């Protein structure tokens, strides 16, 4: 999905990644465009899939999730359709806030949250370890976020 980005497109992307709620008028002023052309460029970036969506960054602790962990899952070898079903089940767990397929020593990395360590233990023992085809599960707990998820670099 590589798309040629104009300098104005790049400026729009840089601003929106740090100020997602900015008005079109303020965005246009910051990137040096009139409001109408800015809105057209923004709509084109959305239509082309460069901008995938907008959302609020929510503090997990404010919602009562005291535990955050990365779970490394090693799978047994099996037919491809089974893996698809397993991934669909993982997507359905509310504790899973992100999941990525990997190449290397583990097959999946799951970013998860839980209300407390007991809840995380139940999630691991009663959900993850009972999934068919899971060979090994290892978890690492987040002690602090040194650099939380940030903007994607927008090259010149």
ChimeraX commands (.cxc) that place a marker at each C-alpha (Angstrom):
marker #1 position 0.00,0.00,0.00 radius 0.5
marker #1 position 2.88,2.35,-0.65 radius 0.5
marker #1 position 1.54,5.76,-1.61 radius 0.5
marker #1 position 3.44,8.86,-2.71 radius 0.5
marker #1 position 3.04,11.42,0.05 radius 0.5
marker #1 position 3.31,15.10,-0.74 radius 0.5
marker #1 position 5.07,17.40,1.72 radius 0.5
marker #1 position 1.60,18.62,2.83 radius 0.5
marker #1 position 0.48,15.01,3.42 radius 0.5
marker #1 position 3.55,14.43,5.57 radius 0.5
marker #1 position 2.90,17.56,7.63 radius 0.5
marker #1 position -0.73,16.50,8.12 radius 0.5
marker #1 position 0.33,13.05,9.33 radius 0.5
marker #1 position 2.91,14.44,11.75 radius 0.5
marker #1 position 0.41,16.84,13.31 radius 0.5
marker #1 position -2.45,14.33,13.53 radius 0.5
marker #1 position -0.32,11.73,15.28 radius 0.5
marker #1 position 0.25,14.11,18.19 radius 0.5
marker #1 position -3.02,16.08,18.02 radius 0.5
marker #1 position -5.75,13.70,16.87 radius 0.5
marker #1 position -8.61,15.97,17.95 radius 0.5
marker #1 position -7.37,19.07,16.15 radius 0.5
marker #1 position -9.99,20.87,14.08 radius 0.5
marker #1 position -9.56,21.04,10.32 radius 0.5
marker #1 position -9.12,24.81,10.53 radius 0.5
marker #1 position -6.32,24.49,13.09 radius 0.5
marker #1 position -4.75,21.62,11.14 radius 0.5
marker #1 position -4.83,23.65,7.94 radius 0.5
marker #1 position -3.14,26.56,9.68 radius 0.5
marker #1 position -0.42,24.34,11.19 radius 0.5
marker #1 position 0.41,22.67,7.87 radius 0.5
marker #1 position 0.19,25.84,5.78 radius 0.5
marker #1 position -2.89,25.05,3.69 radius 0.5
marker #1 position -6.33,26.57,3.25 radius 0.5
marker #1 position -9.10,24.63,5.01 radius 0.5
marker #1 position -10.69,23.08,1.88 radius 0.5
marker #1 position -7.49,21.65,0.35 radius 0.5
marker #1 position -6.45,20.40,3.79 radius 0.5
marker #1 position -9.76,18.57,4.21 radius 0.5
marker #1 position -9.44,17.05,0.71 radius 0.5
marker #1 position -5.93,15.79,1.50 radius 0.5
marker #1 position -7.08,14.42,4.84 radius 0.5
marker #1 position -9.99,12.58,3.18 radius 0.5
marker #1 position -7.63,11.14,0.53 radius 0.5
marker #1 position -5.25,9.91,3.25 radius 0.5
marker #1 position -8.20,8.20,4.96 radius 0.5
marker #1 position -9.59,6.75,1.70 radius 0.5
marker #1 position -6.15,5.39,0.73 radius 0.5
marker #1 position -5.75,3.69,4.11 radius 0.5
marker #1 position -2.78,5.80,5.17 radius 0.5
marker #1 position -4.86,6.99,8.13 radius 0.5
marker #1 position -6.52,3.89,9.55 radius 0.5
marker #1 position -8.70,5.56,12.16 radius 0.5
marker #1 position -8.87,7.75,15.23 radius 0.5
marker #1 position -9.15,6.80,18.89 radius 0.5
marker #1 position -8.61,8.03,22.41 radius 0.5
marker #1 position -5.57,6.88,24.37 radius 0.5
marker #1 position -7.03,5.53,27.62 radius 0.5
marker #1 position -5.11,5.08,30.88 radius 0.5
marker #1 position -5.49,1.38,31.74 radius 0.5
marker #1 position -5.09,2.03,35.49 radius 0.5
marker #1 position -7.95,4.54,35.43 radius 0.5
marker #1 position -10.15,1.63,34.29 radius 0.5
marker #1 position -8.85,-0.70,36.99 radius 0.5
marker #1 position -6.30,-2.71,34.98 radius 0.5
marker #1 position -3.29,-2.81,37.30 radius 0.5
marker #1 position -1.40,-5.54,35.41 radius 0.5
marker #1 position 0.07,-5.24,31.92 radius 0.5
marker #1 position 2.07,-8.06,30.36 radius 0.5
marker #1 position 3.52,-9.42,27.16 radius 0.5
marker #1 position 2.75,-13.10,26.66 radius 0.5
marker #1 position 4.95,-15.15,24.35 radius 0.5
marker #1 position 3.14,-18.15,22.88 radius 0.5
marker #1 position 4.79,-21.07,21.11 radius 0.5
marker #1 position 2.44,-23.19,19.02 radius 0.5
marker #1 position 2.55,-26.81,18.04 radius 0.5
marker #1 position 2.82,-27.50,14.31 radius 0.5
marker #1 position -0.61,-27.88,12.77 radius 0.5
marker #1 position -2.66,-27.14,9.70 radius 0.5
marker #1 position -3.14,-23.47,8.75 radius 0.5
marker #1 position -6.91,-23.33,9.36 radius 0.5
marker #1 position -6.40,-24.25,13.00 radius 0.5
marker #1 position -4.06,-21.29,13.54 radius 0.5
marker #1 position -6.67,-18.96,12.07 radius 0.5
marker #1 position -9.27,-20.24,14.53 radius 0.5
marker #1 position -6.87,-19.87,17.45 radius 0.5
marker #1 position -6.06,-16.27,16.49 radius 0.5
marker #1 position -9.79,-15.48,16.21 radius 0.5
marker #1 position -10.28,-16.76,19.76 radius 0.5
marker #1 position -7.41,-14.59,21.00 radius 0.5
marker #1 position -8.97,-11.55,19.34 radius 0.5
marker #1 position -12.16,-12.23,21.29 radius 0.5
marker #1 position -10.53,-12.06,24.73 radius 0.5
marker #1 position -11.03,-8.65,26.31 radius 0.5
marker #1 position -7.71,-8.94,28.13 radius 0.5
marker #1 position -5.87,-9.03,24.78 radius 0.5
marker #1 position -5.20,-5.48,23.62 radius 0.5
marker #1 position -2.82,-6.49,20.80 radius 0.5
marker #1 position -1.56,-9.69,19.21 radius 0.5
marker #1 position 1.18,-10.19,16.65 radius 0.5
marker #1 position 2.40,-13.23,14.72 radius 0.5
marker #1 position 6.18,-13.51,14.84 radius 0.5
marker #1 position 9.03,-15.27,13.11 radius 0.5
marker #1 position 11.61,-16.68,15.50 radius 0.5
marker #1 position 11.55,-18.54,18.80 radius 0.5
marker #1 position 7.89,-17.82,19.55 radius 0.5
marker #1 position 4.90,-17.73,17.23 radius 0.5
marker #1 position 2.71,-15.08,18.86 radius 0.5
marker #1 position 3.18,-12.15,21.19 radius 0.5
marker #1 position 0.09,-11.05,23.08 radius 0.5
marker #1 position -0.13,-7.69,24.82 radius 0.5
marker #1 position -2.57,-8.18,27.69 radius 0.5
marker #1 position -4.04,-6.34,30.65 radius 0.5
marker #1 position -5.72,-7.63,33.80 radius 0.5
marker #1 position -7.29,-6.16,36.90 radius 0.5
marker #1 position -4.74,-7.83,39.18 radius 0.5
marker #1 position -2.21,-10.65,39.24 radius 0.5
marker #1 position -4.88,-13.19,40.21 radius 0.5
marker #1 position -7.01,-12.24,37.22 radius 0.5
marker #1 position -3.97,-12.50,34.98 radius 0.5
marker #1 position -3.26,-15.95,36.38 radius 0.5
marker #1 position -6.83,-17.05,35.65 radius 0.5
marker #1 position -6.59,-15.65,32.13 radius 0.5
marker #1 position -3.37,-17.55,31.52 radius 0.5
marker #1 position -4.40,-20.84,33.13 radius 0.5
marker #1 position -8.05,-20.98,32.05 radius 0.5
marker #1 position -7.87,-19.40,28.61 radius 0.5
marker #1 position -4.42,-19.32,27.06 radius 0.5
marker #1 position -3.12,-22.65,28.28 radius 0.5
marker #1 position -6.36,-24.43,27.38 radius 0.5
marker #1 position -6.28,-23.33,23.73 radius 0.5
marker #1 position -5.65,-26.35,21.52 radius 0.5
marker #1 position -2.22,-26.26,19.90 radius 0.5
marker #1 position -0.54,-24.04,22.47 radius 0.5
marker #1 position 2.78,-25.68,23.33 radius 0.5
marker #1 position 4.26,-23.06,25.67 radius 0.5
marker #1 position 3.27,-19.75,27.29 radius 0.5
marker #1 position 5.69,-17.35,28.94 radius 0.5
marker #1 position 4.86,-13.94,30.35 radius 0.5
marker #1 position 6.83,-10.80,31.09 radius 0.5
marker #1 position 5.20,-8.10,33.18 radius 0.5
marker #1 position 5.48,-4.40,32.42 radius 0.5
marker #1 position 7.12,-2.58,35.32 radius 0.5
marker #1 position 6.96,0.84,33.68 radius 0.5
marker #1 position 6.50,2.24,30.19 radius 0.5
marker #1 position 9.70,3.97,29.16 radius 0.5
marker #1 position 8.42,4.94,25.73 radius 0.5
marker #1 position 4.76,4.12,25.15 radius 0.5
marker #1 position 3.36,3.57,21.69 radius 0.5
marker #1 position 4.23,6.69,19.76 radius 0.5
marker #1 position 3.89,8.15,16.31 radius 0.5
marker #1 position 5.04,6.30,13.19 radius 0.5
marker #1 position 7.99,8.20,11.67 radius 0.5
marker #1 position 6.92,10.14,8.59 radius 0.5
marker #1 position 9.96,10.30,6.27 radius 0.5
marker #1 position 10.72,13.41,4.24 radius 0.5
marker link #1:1,2 radius 0.2
marker link #1:2,3 radius 0.2
marker link #1:3,4 radius 0.2
marker link #1:4,5 radius 0.2
marker link #1:5,6 radius 0.2
marker link #1:6,7 radius 0.2
marker link #1:7,8 radius 0.2
marker link #1:8,9 radius 0.2
marker link #1:9,10 radius 0.2
marker link #1:10,11 radius 0.2
marker link #1:11,12 radius 0.2
marker link #1:12,13 radius 0.2
marker link #1:13,14 radius 0.2
marker link #1:14,15 radius 0.2
marker link #1:15,16 radius 0.2
marker link #1:16,17 radius 0.2
marker link #1:17,18 radius 0.2
marker link #1:18,19 radius 0.2
marker link #1:19,20 radius 0.2
marker link #1:20,21 radius 0.2
marker link #1:21,22 radius 0.2
marker link #1:22,23 radius 0.2
marker link #1:23,24 radius 0.2
marker link #1:24,25 radius 0.2
marker link #1:25,26 radius 0.2
marker link #1:26,27 radius 0.2
marker link #1:27,28 radius 0.2
marker link #1:28,29 radius 0.2
marker link #1:29,30 radius 0.2
marker link #1:30,31 radius 0.2
marker link #1:31,32 radius 0.2
marker link #1:32,33 radius 0.2
marker link #1:33,34 radius 0.2
marker link #1:34,35 radius 0.2
marker link #1:35,36 radius 0.2
marker link #1:36,37 radius 0.2
marker link #1:37,38 radius 0.2
marker link #1:38,39 radius 0.2
marker link #1:39,40 radius 0.2
marker link #1:40,41 radius 0.2
marker link #1:41,42 radius 0.2
marker link #1:42,43 radius 0.2
marker link #1:43,44 radius 0.2
marker link #1:44,45 radius 0.2
marker link #1:45,46 radius 0.2
marker link #1:46,47 radius 0.2
marker link #1:47,48 radius 0.2
marker link #1:48,49 radius 0.2
marker link #1:49,50 radius 0.2
marker link #1:50,51 radius 0.2
marker link #1:51,52 radius 0.2
marker link #1:52,53 radius 0.2
marker link #1:53,54 radius 0.2
marker link #1:54,55 radius 0.2
marker link #1:55,56 radius 0.2
marker link #1:56,57 radius 0.2
marker link #1:57,58 radius 0.2
marker link #1:58,59 radius 0.2
marker link #1:59,60 radius 0.2
marker link #1:60,61 radius 0.2
marker link #1:61,62 radius 0.2
marker link #1:62,63 radius 0.2
marker link #1:63,64 radius 0.2
marker link #1:64,65 radius 0.2
marker link #1:65,66 radius 0.2
marker link #1:66,67 radius 0.2
marker link #1:67,68 radius 0.2
marker link #1:68,69 radius 0.2
marker link #1:69,70 radius 0.2
marker link #1:70,71 radius 0.2
marker link #1:71,72 radius 0.2
marker link #1:72,73 radius 0.2
marker link #1:73,74 radius 0.2
marker link #1:74,75 radius 0.2
marker link #1:75,76 radius 0.2
marker link #1:76,77 radius 0.2
marker link #1:77,78 radius 0.2
marker link #1:78,79 radius 0.2
marker link #1:79,80 radius 0.2
marker link #1:80,81 radius 0.2
marker link #1:81,82 radius 0.2
marker link #1:82,83 radius 0.2
marker link #1:83,84 radius 0.2
marker link #1:84,85 radius 0.2
marker link #1:85,86 radius 0.2
marker link #1:86,87 radius 0.2
marker link #1:87,88 radius 0.2
marker link #1:88,89 radius 0.2
marker link #1:89,90 radius 0.2
marker link #1:90,91 radius 0.2
marker link #1:91,92 radius 0.2
marker link #1:92,93 radius 0.2
marker link #1:93,94 radius 0.2
marker link #1:94,95 radius 0.2
marker link #1:95,96 radius 0.2
marker link #1:96,97 radius 0.2
marker link #1:97,98 radius 0.2
marker link #1:98,99 radius 0.2
marker link #1:99,100 radius 0.2
marker link #1:100,101 radius 0.2
marker link #1:101,102 radius 0.2
marker link #1:102,103 radius 0.2
marker link #1:103,104 radius 0.2
marker link #1:104,105 radius 0.2
marker link #1:105,106 radius 0.2
marker link #1:106,107 radius 0.2
marker link #1:107,108 radius 0.2
marker link #1:108,109 radius 0.2
marker link #1:109,110 radius 0.2
marker link #1:110,111 radius 0.2
marker link #1:111,112 radius 0.2
marker link #1:112,113 radius 0.2
marker link #1:113,114 radius 0.2
marker link #1:114,115 radius 0.2
marker link #1:115,116 radius 0.2
marker link #1:116,117 radius 0.2
marker link #1:117,118 radius 0.2
marker link #1:118,119 radius 0.2
marker link #1:119,120 radius 0.2
marker link #1:120,121 radius 0.2
marker link #1:121,122 radius 0.2
marker link #1:122,123 radius 0.2
marker link #1:123,124 radius 0.2
marker link #1:124,125 radius 0.2
marker link #1:125,126 radius 0.2
marker link #1:126,127 radius 0.2
marker link #1:127,128 radius 0.2
marker link #1:128,129 radius 0.2
marker link #1:129,130 radius 0.2
marker link #1:130,131 radius 0.2
marker link #1:131,132 radius 0.2
marker link #1:132,133 radius 0.2
marker link #1:133,134 radius 0.2
marker link #1:134,135 radius 0.2
marker link #1:135,136 radius 0.2
marker link #1:136,137 radius 0.2
marker link #1:137,138 radius 0.2
marker link #1:138,139 radius 0.2
marker link #1:139,140 radius 0.2
marker link #1:140,141 radius 0.2
marker link #1:141,142 radius 0.2
marker link #1:142,143 radius 0.2
marker link #1:143,144 radius 0.2
marker link #1:144,145 radius 0.2
marker link #1:145,146 radius 0.2
marker link #1:146,147 radius 0.2
marker link #1:147,148 radius 0.2
marker link #1:148,149 radius 0.2
marker link #1:149,150 radius 0.2
marker link #1:150,151 radius 0.2
marker link #1:151,152 radius 0.2
marker link #1:152,153 radius 0.2
marker link #1:153,154 radius 0.2
marker link #1:154,155 radius 0.2
marker link #1:155,156 radius 0.2
view
